Amino acid sequence: MEDKFRKYCSNTLASCGNQSIFELNGTGEGMIFLKAFKGGSFNYVFAFSGIIDSTFADGSVSKCNDKTSGWTIESLEAAVCDVCDPEQAEKESFIQLSFDGKSSLAVGDEKLYFTDSTSITADKGQFICLKIKFSGGRLPYHPESIIALYRKNENGWEQSVNLPVPVFTGVEREIKNRIAFIGDSITQGIGSVWNSYKHYAACTAELLGDENAYWDMGIGYARGADMALKGIWLEKAKQNDIVSVCFGVNDLFQGRTVEQLKADLDTILTELKSAGCRVVMQTVPPFDYGEEHEKMWREVNAFIRNTLAPRADVFFDNNPILCGNGKDSPDAKYGGHPNNEGHRLWAEALASAIKSLL
């Protein structure tokens, strides 16, 4: 896996991790639209996984590191489109993608399955459309996805998240740094306009420029406790040169104690630093907490500021930007899931902080 990530770097700002599991009785066909970050002709690879990255909701449906089973990618094709419209996309010329020379893939226990390298030409801002046919079983999907996903049924194409998506979209090109953003739904971009690519991770990438590559690994409902389990999600994060860490909201709401969350964040920082990553440690964002959660939020952020910040390569306090009444207020000025304006302001400040590492 490490060899693949040394050769290929992310070329979309979409977050596409495995968030949960759905049951499929039979077959399905879908389209996935991924906006290209760096334009040009590149050798592309797409990676799929049967392992769940993060715990969904209360964990009754799926948990971090759960394995899906019994499903197959029957075929995978790619085309380049200007708009996210399945009917328009079907008029484009699709090329067949393969896995080790085969047109189908039976997903098992391997951590990641990469397609064979395929040359694709797409301008910056165009969409790579993946047409996927699949069958099974218990399949991974991203129920809170905010990118354009469609399923085909008897009435034609309709917007639907119920299909497996690639967890990595890579190209072969020379770059200075691989930069990743790990976190929950806020980092994924929920709150920003659907399919707008205006969340803080995407906006930060645009401000820092295409001499670097960017991988948004934020996932709805995710928590630091998941990342600290040292599964495939953390392993993927370690493949990057610079990693921005922003966890804590779901940990607080899903029953993690202050001391447990402190230990989780310490583990994440330690593991990333041990892997040679430069780490940007962010505070826990505001989320209109109640009295008890507000107390916990304050304690955890004090720990980040006083104990973890000196060990990180960059400390970034997002609270002065996001809090409604100053950095010590739990009121979320732009919403618990920030709107486009909140994400823009966050990105402008974060990009300035990350520039010191480039």
N, C-alpha and C positions, 0 to 999 in steps of 0.2 A: 504493500500500500504506500509506504514512504516513497518508493521510486516514482510512483505515479504522481504524487504531489510535488516532487522535485521537478518533474518534467512539465506538468500542466498546472495552470493557475486559474482561479475562478474568473469567469467572464460575464457574470450577471450579478445584479444587486438584489435579486429576488431571494427571499428566504424560503427554502423548500425542504426542511427537515421532515423526518418521519414523526408525526405528532401522535397518531393513534391508530386503531385497527378497525376495519369494517369487514363484514362477512359478505362474500359473493358466491351466489349459487349459479354457476354457469360462466358466461363470458362477458366482456365489456370492451368498449372502444372509446378512447378519449383523445382530447387534444390539450396540450400544455404549451402556453406561450411564455417564452422567457426573453426579456429584453436584453439585447447585447450591449455590454458596457464599452468595450473597445472595438471599434469598427475595423474591418479588414478581412483578408483571407487567412484563415488559421486552420490548423488541425484541431478538431474538437473531439472531446470525449465526454460521455455522460455516465455518472455512477448511480447505481441503485443499491438499496439495502433492504433486507428484511427485518432489521432490528430497529426498535422504537427508541428514539433519542431521548424523549422526556415523558414524564408522567402527565397524563391527560386528566384534567379536572381533579376529582377526588381519588383517582386511581382505580375506580371500580371497573373501567373499561380496559385501560391499558396503563402499564407502568414503564418507567425507564428501563431499558435493556430487555424488555419483552421481545420474543422472537415470533415473527409471523411464519406461516407454513403453508405448503400445498398450493402455491400459486406460481404462475408462469407468465412471463412476457412472451406472448405468441409472436409479436412482430413490433418493430420500432422503426419509424421513418422520420425524416427531418426535412423541413422546407423553411424558406425565409419569407416573412410577411411584413407588410407595412402596418397592418391593423390586426387586432385580436378578434377576428371574425372567422369561425369555422367554415362557413359556406364560401367565403372568399379564399380561405386557405386551401380548400380542396381544389381550387383552380391552379394552384402552384405546382411546380415539379418537385415531388418528394423523392428523396434518395433513401435507400434501404440501409439501416444501420445493423451492425452485427456484434455478437459476443463471441470472441475467439473463433471467428469465422462462421458462426452459426447464426441463423436469423432469429432463433428463439432462445430463451433463457429460463431454466427451471431454478427458482430461487431457493437456496438452501441455507446453510449455517455460516457461509463465508461473510465476512464483515462488509465488504463492498464488491460490487460487480461492475466493472468498467466496460463500456462499449469499445470496440476497436476504433482506432483513430480515423476520422473522416474529415476531409477538407470541406469547409463551408465558408462562403463569403457573405458577410452581413455588415451593413453600415451601422455605425453607432446609433442606437435608438430603434433599429429594426428588431423584429421579434424572430427568434428561432422557434418554429412550431414543431413540436414533437407529436406525431400521431402514433398512439400506442394501443395495441390490442392485448388483452390480458385475460387470464382465467384463474380460477381457484375458488376457494380456500379462504384463508384469513389474510387480508392484505393491509399493508401500511398506507396511510393517507394523511393529508393535512387538513383537518376539518375547518380550521380558522384561516385558511390561505386567503391572501388578499391579491393574488395574481390571477390572470385569466385562465380558468380551467373549464373544460366542457366534456360532457358525456353524450354519446349518440344513443337515441332510443327510437321507437317506432315512429315518432313524430319529427325526427330530425335531431339537430344539435340543441342542447340546452346547457346552461351554466350549472356545473356540478363539481363538487370537490371530491367525489367518491371515485378516485383513481390513484394509482401509485405515481409518484413524481420523482424525478432524479434528485438526489441529495447533493449532487455536485455537478456543475456545468463548467468544464475546463477547456482551456485552449493552450497551445504551445506557443509561448512568446517570451521575449526577454523582458524582465521587470526588475525593479529595485527591491521591493518588499511585498510580501504576502501579508495582508492585513485582514484580520477577522474580528467580527463583533459577536460576542456570545451574550445571551440574555434571554428574556422571556418575550411576551407578546409586544411589549413596548419597543424592544429592539427589533422584533420582526416587522413592526410598523403598523400594527392595529391602531386605529384612530386616525391615521392618514387616509386620504381618499383612495378607494379601491383601485388597484393597478396603476397608481400614479407614480410610484417609485419616488415619493417625496418624504419618506421616513428618515429619521436622523442618520442611520447608517448609510443609506443611499446618498443623502445630501452631503455627508462628510466625505464620501468617496469622490463625488463630483468636484468638491472643493480642493481635494488633495491631488487630483489629476491621475491620468492613465499611465504614468510611469510606474505605478504600483497596481497590484490586483487586490480585489476586495471580496470577502466572503461573509455574507450575513447569515449567521447561524442562530439567530433568535427564533424562538418557538413559543407560541401561546401556551400558557399555563406552566411553563418550565420554571424550575427552581434551582438554586445553587446546590441543594441536596442531590439533585440528579447529576449535575456535572461532577460533583465530588465523589460519585460512585466509581469514577475512573473507567467508564465504559467507552463505547465507540465514539460517543459525542465528544468527550474530552480528548480522545485520541485524534479525532479530526481537527480539533482546535489546536493541538500541539504541532500540526503540520505547517503552521503559519509563523511568520517572523515577529509580528506584532499582534497582540490580542487585547481588545477592549472588553472589560468584564463589567456587566451591569445586572446584578441579581438581587433578589430579596423580597420583592412584593408578594409573590406567590408563596414563598417560604413562610412569611408572616401570616398570611391568610389561611394557609393549609396546615397550621399547627406546629410548625417548627419553633423551638424555643430560641431565645436570644443566644444562648450559649451554643446551641447546635448550629445556628446560622453562622455565628462567628467562626466556629471550627470548619464549617463547609467552605466559607470564603477563604480562610487561611489555607485549606487544602488545595483549592483551585489555584491560588497564587503560587503556592509552593510547587505544585506539579508543573505549571506553565513555565516558571523560572527554571526549574530543573531540566526542562526540555529545551532550554535555550531561547525561549520566547521573551520578547520585551513586552511588559504588561502595563496596560492603562487601566487603573483601578478606579471605577466610578462609585459614587454614593448610591444608596437605594433611593429611587425617585419618590416623590410624594404621590399619594393615591387616595386623598380624602379619608384618611384613617380615623377610626373611632378612638376613644380615649385610651384603651388598652393597647391597641396596635400602634398608636402614636408614640406611646412610651417605648415600645419595643423598637420602633423605627429610629427614634432618637438614640437609643443605646447602640444599635448596630452601626449607625452612621458615625457615632463617636469612635467606635472601634476601628472603622475603616479609616477615618481621618487621623487617628492617633497611633494606631498600631500597624495597619496594612500599608497606608500611604508611604511611609518611609522605605518600605521594602519594594514598592512598585517602581517602575521606570518613570511613570507619569501618574500623578493623582489628578482626577478630574471631578470636581464637585458640581453636579448638575442641578442641585437644589436652588441656588440663587436664580437660575433661569426658569425653573419649572414651578417653584412655590409661589403661591399667590401673595403672601405677605412676608416675604423675606425667606432666607434659607432655613429658618427654624420653624416654619409653618408647614403643617401637613397638607394644606389646601393646594390642590393641583390646578394651577392657573389656566392651563390649556387642556384640562381633562386628565383623568388618570391614565387614559390612553391618549397622549397628546395629539392635537390636530396638526394640520400641515404647518401652521405658523409656529407652534411649539417645537416641532421637529426641526424646522428651518433654523430657529435661533439656537437650539441645542447643537446642531451640526456646525454652525459658524464658530461657536466657542470650542467645540471638541476638535475640529480640524486644526485650529490654532495650537491647541495643546499637543496634538499628535505630531505636528510639524517638527517639534524638537527632537523627534526620534528618527526622522528621515535623513 
